[in-house]
Structures are given as structure tokens and as C-alpha cells.
Amino acid sequence: APRRAEVRVVQSTLSVRGLQLLPAFIVDSAFPFGLIRHVARFDDSLALLVYPRVRPLRASALELHAASGAAPQLVAGEGDEYFTLREYQPGDSIRHIAWRASARLDKWIVRDHEPESAHHVVLAVDTRAFAGPHAEEDFESAVELAASLAVALINRRFIVSLVTSDSAVPAGGGRAQLLKILEALALVQPSDPTGEDAFSKAMRMQEGPGIAFTLVSADRDAWGRRPAFGDMRVLDPRNAYARLH
């Protein structure tokens, strides 16, 4: 109406990770008499960084196979006392839901446990380009699995670092570290297929006791198999995710 302003909200789902440019939009009006239309195009060249999809994981997918042969369990290293309540995030166990707080706040709330000791987990993601009819799908599966692991581990106060075939995020913890890892995974692309695999690279870079390695690969043939060293197995995305009821 004359001398009035209106706000219009347009929602859009960006289904592809990475840096996505928002489309231009057009405003047109027949004000004031409806006889002539006025059209204006706006293109702000705004871009959003879209993170990989994060999904809740099975407890078995969160077993950490250390290079020494020890296998610290994510679910076993929690203290007996709670120190905070926070909103549910993908990857949290339903065993930790605070039902009364969730009912009172009308959203899922979980109890956050104090870990008995800090663990350092290296997410080694082999991002070399592999041939195959499902190469693109398998690559995205590997990226999503790495992102889901990062969220689940950092939410539980683990120290996490990320090593891919051609990049690395140094060890850290907390929300700032999680954002660094998600940003790296949002932008990662298939690397040179003849380059070094991330598993060997991670083992060479990370030295010292108490470090666990979790292996993720974009190569479907590597899923569930052991690499050339150690007793670790490459996680299989098809068996990693919790069932949604």
C-alpha cells in the first residue's frame, strides 16, 4: 500500500556443499495504478559456504583404532557426573537425552559428560579421485562421514585433527576447531589419483603416544578393508549411520 513497506522471506535449500552463489532476484510492481509494471533486478553476488551433511552415527562407527593396537571407545571414556546441558546435535547418543529438560524447553536437550581424559583423534580422509560408476557419490559419502565423525567427536570433547590427501587441519578442540574442519570438508575436491594416500600421510605427520586414527576413503573397494599397515580398517559409510526411527 502507499507509504508502506513489506518484508518477504524466501527460503531455499542448497543441497550441494561448497561455496554457493545465491541467485539474483527480481522485484516488480504495478503500483500505483496497475497500468505499468516496474521491474528491478538485484544481484548482490552473495555466497554461502554450505557444510557437508551431518548424520547420527552408530556406536560401532565411533570405535577408535589406535596405531598401538589399543582401541579406546568413545562411549567408555565419559565421567560419572554431568557438567552441562546443551541442545541435541546430530551424532549425540539418545542415551544422554535429558527428558525433563527437553519437555520443559520443547526441544531435544542432552547431558554433556566430562571425559575422564582427553583423546586425540586423527581423521584421515583419502580424497584421491577413484574411477568407477559411483565415483562422485562415493566421494561425497566419504566427506559426509568425515564431517559426521568430526561433529560427534568434538561434541564429546575430543581433540581432533583432519588429514586429507592434499591438505590438513592441525589438532584442536571446541567449536572453533569444528568450524575449521567443516570448512575444509566443505571445500575439499578430489585430488590427484597418483598422489600419496591420506593414511600414510597421517601416520607420518602424527607422531607420539595416545593418538587414535580413523580412516575414511572415497574408494569403494577400500571400505571395510585394512590399509597396508596396522590393524585398522577403513570405515564403511554403508554401515556407519544410525537408523532413524
N, C-alpha and C positions, 0 to 999 in steps of 0.2 A: 504494500500500500504506500501512498505518498508519504514521504518523510519517515519512513520506517526501514528498518534493517532486518534481514533474516539470516539465520545460520543454517546451512545444510551440511550434514555429516555424511560422507561417502566412505563406506568400508570396502576394503579389498583384501583378498588373501593372496599372499605371494608364496607360491608353492615351490619355488626354486631357491636354493641357498645362494649366497654370494651377494655382491653389490648390485642392487636392482634399482634402475632409474624409474621414478614414478612417471606415469604418462601425463601428457598435457591435458588440460580440461577447458571446456568451453562454457561460457555463460551467455545466454541470450535472453532478451526481454522485449516485450511488445508494449511496454509502458511508454506513454501514458494512455494512448487511445486505442491500442491494439491494431493499428493500421500498418505500422512499420516495425520490423524487428531489428533490434540492435544486437550484434554478436561481437563478443570479445574472446580471444584465445589467450590462455595463460599457460606458460611453460616455465616453471621455476627451476627445472633441471635438478630437482631434489633426488637424492639417492638414499636408500636404506640398506643397511647391512643385515641380511637375513641369515640367522644362525641355522645350523643343521637341525633337523627334527630330533627331539629327545624323547625316549620311550622308557618305561619302567623295565628293569632287568630282573631276571631270575637270580636267586641267591647263588646258584651254581656258577653263574657267569661272573660273579664277583670274587671268585677264588683267585688269589694272587699267587702265582708260581714264582717263587724267588729263585735267583740263579744258583743259590747254595743248595737247593733242593727242598728247603723249608717252604711251607705253604701257609702263611698267615691268612686267617679267614677274616673277611670284612665284618661278618656278624659276630665274631667271637671277641673282638677287641674293644668292647664297649664297657664303660664303667657301670656301677650299680646305681648311681644317683643321676637324676636328671638335673641339668643346669639351665635349660631354657625351653621355651615353646616357640615354634615357628610354623609358618604356613607350609602345607604339603607341597612337595616338588616331585616331578617325575623321577623315579628311581628309589624313592623312600619306601621302606617296608610298611605294610599295613599293620604290622605288629606294634608299631610305635605311634599309631594314631591315638590322640587324646580325645576320647569320645565326648566327654562332658564339655571340654573347651570348644570342640568342633560344633556341638549342638548350640552352645551359647553364642558363638560368633557366626554361625550359619556358613561355615566353610571348613575344609579339612585342615586340622592342626595336628602336628606331630611333636612328640617329645624328642629333643635333641640330646644325645648321650655324649658324655665326656669320654673320649678314648683313653684307655689305660696308657697307651704310649703312641707316639707319632710314628706313622709309617710313610715311607717314600715309595711311591709307585711311578714307574715309567710306562707311559702308554706309547708303545712302538707301533706305528701305523705304516705299513708298507704301501706306499701310494704309487708305485710304478705302474705304468699302463700295461695291462694284460689283454691279450686278444681273446675273443670269444663272443658268442651271440648276446651275452648278457653283461658285457664289459662295463657299460655305463651304469647299469643297475647295481652291479656288484661293487663298483667304486663308491656309489652313494651309500650302499649298505655299510661299507667299512667306515665311512665318515660318520654316519649316524650312530654306529655302535661306539666309536671312539668318543663322540660327544656325550652319549648316554652314560658311558663309564666315567667320564670326567665329572659330570654333574653328580652322579651317585657318590663318587669317592670324595670329592671336595666338600659336599654337604655333610660328610661324616668326618671331617677334619683331617683327611689325609693330605700329605704333601704330594703333589702330582706334577710331573713334567711330561712334555709331549715331544716325541721324536718322529718325524716323517722322513721319507726318502731324501728330501731336499731342504728341510727346514727343521727348526727345533724351538721349543719354548722352555726356558730354564725352569728348574723346580721352584715351586711356590705353593701357597695355600690361600684359602679365602676367596671372597667374591672377585677381587681384582684379578687373581690368577685364573679363575674360571672364565672370566670375560676374555682374557688373553688367549686361552686355549680355544674357546668357541669362535673367536675372531679368526684365529689361524685356520681352524677347520672350515669356517665359512668360505674362506678364500682359496683353500687348497685345490690344486688341479692335478690330474695325472702327470707323473714325471717320466723322465727318460727310462724306457723299459730295460736299457742296458746298464743303468746306474746301480749304485750299491743299495742293497735292501736295508730297510729301516731297522731290522732286528740286529744285524751285525753292527750297524752304526750306533745303536743304542747301547749295546754291550760294550763297545769300545769307549764311548763317551762317559758312561756312568760307572764309576769305579767306587768300591767301598762296600762295607757290610750293611745289611739291613735294607737293601734295595730290592723291591719286587718288580717284575716285568710282566706286563700284559700285552700280548701280541695280537694285532689285528691286521688283516690283509685284504686287499681288493682282488686277490687271486682266488677264485672259487676252488681251485684244485688244492689250495693250501689250507682251507678251512678244516679245523679239527686235527690237523697233522702237526708233527714235531718239525721244527726247523733243523738245520744241520748241526746244531749244538744244543746241549742241555736237555732237560726232561720236560720243557714247557710245550704247550700245544697252542696253536693259533685258534682263537675263538671263532666259533661258527655263528654268524648272525641269525641263522635259522633256528638255533636252539637257545639263544641268549635272552629273549624277551619274555617277560611275564605275561601270562594270559589275562586278558581283561574280561571281567565277569559283568 
